[in-house]
């Protein structure tokens, strides 16, 4: 699954266009490297997202195309 789509499906970012823009600006990393929006996400990957001064790191637990809002948090686990 593409990185920008995973961020939207998991509800870490509200909109896919916002996720794509964040990737273009270098605010999203995948396994310690700045990632493009088209980067492939797999279970076990670590995603870092910079929201201003706050940085969030999550580990991808599973991939799903469509998830209800109450199950979105089951796709990842917070690391810091």
Helices and strands as residue ranges (DSSP letters): H 3-9, H 16-24, E 28-30, E 33-34, E 46-51, E 54-60, G 69-75, E 76-78
